[in-house]
Amino acid sequence: MPVRVAILFGESLQHMSYHITIPVEFSSPPEEVYDALADLGRWPEWVENMTSVSTTQPMRPGLQCTTETQVLGRTNQSEILVRKMIPHRLIVIQSQAGLFDFWTEFHLADMAPSHCRVTLQLQMNFSKALFNLARPVVEATAEVKIRGHLEKLSSMMAANLHTRETL
């Protein structure tokens, strides 16, 4: 039975072996960014290779869903559990069933008026033998891919704001 360790804003798995922190600035207020992050049904629009999410329910602590992604020509499923939410400040999700285990925290912080920063903290466990062998490649691409996902969401939100302002 794994030992659980408390961390700032939640709990984490003891055996996580890789950690990255990615800050991305948004030209939108934290309330709007939080709402976009909490809309699981729209994640395939901005998470590369994600093809589906099994729920359209509003995100809430305890919500479980399955995501499907296309990786290396195969469909992979991850079981996602929403661990914690603090409106407009924090979303924590976890997966222990998929290509690798992960714990993700989205921290939102106010910046200038109508701007915010999302700092994503990700911990991954390379428990599967294939990923232990491929770990350097996965680590080298993880930050670039995840930063790209958040930047795509930021761009989509900025374009939507621009469209609303011109109407």
Buried (B, 14 or more C-beta within 10 A) or exposed (E): EEEEEEBEBEBBBEEBBBEBEBEBBBBBBBEBBBBBBBBBBBBBEBBEEBEBBBBEEEBEEEBEBBBBBEEEEEEBBBBBBBBBBEEBBBBBBBBBEBBBBBBBBBBBEEEEEEBBBBBBBBBBBBEEEEBEEEBEEBBEEBBEEBBBBBBBBBEBBEEEBEEEEEE
